Amino acid sequence: MPITNIPSTPATLARDMPGADIRPFDIPAAWDAATLQHDDSWIIRLTDAERDELDAALAFFKDTADARGLTAQWLHGHMMPTPATFPLPGLGRKLAQAQADLEHRYGVVLVKGFPVGRHGPKDTQLLYAGLCSHVGTLRPQTVFGEMVQEIRDSGQASLKERRGSKHNRALSFHNDPCDVISLLCLQPAHSGGEGLLLSSVSLHNALFATDPQHVRTLYEDFTNTYQDYLFVRTGSNRDLMPRQAHYAMPTFSAAQGHFACKYSRFYIDQAQELPGVPRLTPAQRAALDALEREMHNEKWWLRIRYEPGDAVFSNNFVCMHARTAFRDDPADERRRRHLLRIWLAAPNSRPLSPRYRHYFFPDVSAGAVRGGLPLPPVDYS
């Protein structure tokens, strides 16, 4: 159903600099879990015809690439589908609406019934990438240019420098460095591994109601570390790596009336261990702690009990995601958690504050191709 009566800017606008007129945002993205539990309009259930359409698009993509002598490029994951090379004349209309809803409505879309058992691993990744291409432009997640990441326990739980995609511990609420993140469930865990989503807009508004000074502090800059994997010097972006191991940006911001949140307490705390990084002030620690306390109010938590074929999309600037700890069955591959992750730049994305301009977001203008890791461009058109 087309979106109606959604304003292009909130009725009360926050500004993008600390100390300005910071107010709550009265927008659809300010939801609590009960809202989405009683309104399933954010859920797309694929039909048999739409699954057949995905299969036909996959065959078209591969046949077209093979005819152009680009078999090795897609086979090794360097060439990804685009809407032009992965046509979805019917399903594409639903995905176009999902793209709009991610930016202008709840900021969350769940696609159910993705065909995870029809194809082998490579074709499943291409099928997923093709579907996602109708929501946004795929962005690299590693220095090696990987567009589709495997999310499964590979034994990093005990490491300090660990990636959340490679261990089975719980992950606290955070958001990723891109416009939209998508996660596809191939296989849920033997136990645990529940996905959690909440509205960062609602956190902002709730905290403003109880202590607006904490909200004003969260509009100030906080120093974050970059993830250690960025500094692998054998990747294809070795000349594009950040020059420092840390960067500064606010947790909350607004630009031209559009709210945005970027937050991971893990990387803020980790930055405090680095030499030369400004120490958190008492006010900053208090504001972060207040935000964390509000996050633990379960009325905000939208729980995703993953089933095979569930693909979740969320707008990183208005939603945070987390994960409960999980346990796999080492004796049964069918009971070992396995997800795929894709990062997307949305063509209808919001403008960001200039204070968000850094390694992941070199262009903060609305609709820019941004997020993920900057890599040398490759054109297969």
C-alpha positions, -999 to +999 in steps of 0.1 A: +000+000+000+015+034-009+026+057+019+002+085+027+003+114+051+039+111+061+056+145+064+090+150+047+103+165+080+091+160+116+067+185+132+093+195+157+128+197+143+160+190+161+191+209+148+225+193+141+247+213+165+249+208+203+231+234+224+205+242+197+168+236+199+168+199+205+133+184+207+115+150+203+108+136+168+072+128+161+077+105+132+066+069+123+101+056+131+095+064+168+078+031+176+077+006+205+075-032+201+038-033+207+031-011+176+049-035+153+034-066+170-001-054+162+006-040+127+022-065+103+023-041+074+061-041+077+062-078+068+064-091+032+054-128+027+068-141-006+044-161-028+053-191-049+051-169-080+076-144-064+100-172-056+098-184-092+105-148-103+136-148-081+148-180-098+142-166-133+161-134-123+191-155-111+191-174-144+190-142-163+219-127-143+241-157-148+233-162-185+239-125-192+272-124-173+284-156-189+276-143-224+298-113-216+327-134-205+322-125-168+316-159-153+347-157-130+337-123-117+303-135-104+316-169-094+342-153-071+319-128-056+334-097-073+303-090-095+270-086-078+235-083-093+218-050-100+182-042-107+191-041-145+208-075-144+184-091-119+149-081-131+119-085-108+089-070-126+064-081-100+083-085-067+103-054-075+072-032-068+070-046-033+107-040-028+104-005-040+077+001-013+100-016+012+128+009+002+104+038+009+092+023+042+127+019+055+133+056+051+099+071+058+080+047+079+091+022+107+126+017+093+121-021+095+110-046+069+108-084+073+107-105+041+095-141+049+097-171+027+130-164+009+139-197-009+169-208+011+168-245+002+165-244-036+201-236-046+237-242-035+256-216-014+269-195-042+235-192-060+218-185-027+241-156-021+235-143-056+197-147-051+199-127-019+221-100-034+197-097-063+167-092-040+187-067-019+198-047-050+162-036-054+164-019-020+198-003-024+234-005-037+255-033-021+285-020-001+318-037+008+320-052+043+357-061+044+390-048+029+387-077+004+355-064-011+331-089+003+295-079-004+278-108+013+291-118+047+287-152+065+274-148+100+282-179+120+303-189+150+339-195+140+354-195+175+362-158+181+343-156+214+374-155+236+393-130+215+394-093+224+396-082+188+366-102+177+339-095+150+303-100+160+297-120+129+323-147+140+313-157+175+283-168+195+282-142+223+254-118+228+257-085+210+245-053+226+224-027+207+243-009+180+241+001+144+263-007+114+282+018+091+257+019+063+222+032+054+205-002+056+216-036+070+200-068+059+203-102+076+190-135+060+185-166+081+196-198+064+195-218+096+187-207+132+208-218+162+201-249+183+191-224+210+192-187+214+204-163+186+173-142+187+175-109+168+164-078+186+155-044+171+145-011+187+139+024+175+167+048+183+142+076+177+121+063+206+152+061+228+160+097+220+124+108+228+121+088+260+155+101+273+145+137+264+114+133+285+133+122+316+165+142+313+170+164+282+205+173+293+216+137+286+202+140+251+220+173+245+253+156+256+247+128+232+246+154+204+283+161+212+312+142+197+323+109+212+356+092+201+351+057+186+377+031+175+377+018+140+373-020+138+407-037+137+399-056+105+402-023+086+439-024+091+446-057+073+472-044+048+467-071+022+432-059+012+423-040-020+418-007-001+454-005+014+457+030+000+423+041+013+426+030+049+419+055+077+450+073+089+441+070+126+427+042+146+398+063+159+374+090+149+349+114+165+312+117+159+280+123+178+256+096+189+225+117+180+224+142+152+200+159+128+204+174+094+177+194+076+152+180+101+162+144+097+172+124+127+202+100+127+218+079+154+252+061+152+262+042+183+283+013+196+293+015+233+319-012+226+339+010+203+335+041+225+348+022+255+376+007+234+387+041+223+394+051+259+422+026+259+441+044+231+468+070+238+459+106+229+421+101+230+402+126+251+388+110+283+351+108+286+337+136+309+314+127+338+285+142+318+293+120+288+296+088+309+263+097+326+246+103+293+259+070+278+248+051+309+214+066+308+210+056+271+221+021+280+195+019+308+168+030+284+179+004+259+173-023+285+136-014+288+121-044+269+090-025+258+112-012+230+125-046+219+111-061+187+121-098+189+129-117+157+128-154+162+146-163+131+132-190+108+149-202+076+141-177+048+136-147+070+153-116+057+153-085+080+161-050+067+166-021+091+175+015+086+207+020+107+199+057+114+166+051+131+170+015+144+195-004+165+199-042+164+213-067+189+215-104+194+210-129+222+238-154+229+233-187+211+245-223+212+250-246+182+248-283+180+283-294+170+271-328+158+243-315+136+249-289+108+212-284+106+212-269+141+240-244+137+232-208+133+240-195+098+230-160+085+241-139+056+245-101+060+244-074+033+251-036+038+232-012+015+234+024+004+198+036-001+191+058-031+164+076-010+186+080+021+184+110+044+210+138+046+235+134+075+251+159+097+285+171+084+298+158+117+291+123+104+315+128+075+343+103+080+357+071+066+324+052+062+304+083+052+326+105+030+294+119+014+267+129+038+242+143+011+209+127+007+209+097-017+247+094-018+263+060-024+280+057+010+286+033+039+307+002+041+344+003+032+357+026+005+373+005-023+387+012-057+356+013-081+350-016-104+326-012-133+310-043-149+284-024-169 
